Amino acid sequence: MEEDAILQKSLKWLRDLSKGNISHELEALTLEGLQIVHAQKGSIHCNFVVPTLASDPDGNWHVGAMATLIDDVAATAIYSVVDHVKLSLDFSISFYSTAKIQEEVEIEAKVIGEKGRLTQVVVEVTRKGNRELIALGKQWMASDKKGMKPSQVSSKL
């Protein structure tokens, strides 16, 4: 399949997740308003205004909601390279700061390595404007078979 077609297919998958067309309600609420700014094979840059429904009791972006968004954007970056969604093997997030509800952030995911059926991606979440690091996600994903379709993978949360 042509590279551009694979990229478009991966972006459609992320848009469908954010609209609730192919996901659980939790993912749709967590990704609501996600805007894809730039995408190319192995790299996705998004803007996001933290929605009110993703709040913790202190008015900050709930870390679970942030983890869901990081996971889905990471999977999309990998999808754009390998033409299918993989399963998470190792997923870690380091939190450096908080973001308030209605604050605008940027999310950038980059595939940084592939080895056989393993793929690694890094996701940075930064404050829009000053680029202060809010969170850094690292994820290794793998598939047990070639060509796993996104509909065959359920949410990890």
PEHULIN-V55561 format. One line per field, one symbol per residue. burial: b if it has 24 or more other ideal C-beta (glycine too) atoms within 12 Angstrom, else e. Layout:
burial: ???
This chain:
burial: eeeeebbebbbebbbebbeeebbeebbbbbbbbbbbeebebbbbbbbbbbbeebbeeeebbbbebbbbbbbbbbbbbbbbbbbbbbbbeebebeeeebbebebbbbbbbbbeeeeeebbbbbbbbbbbeeeebbbbbbbbbbbeeeeeebeebebbe
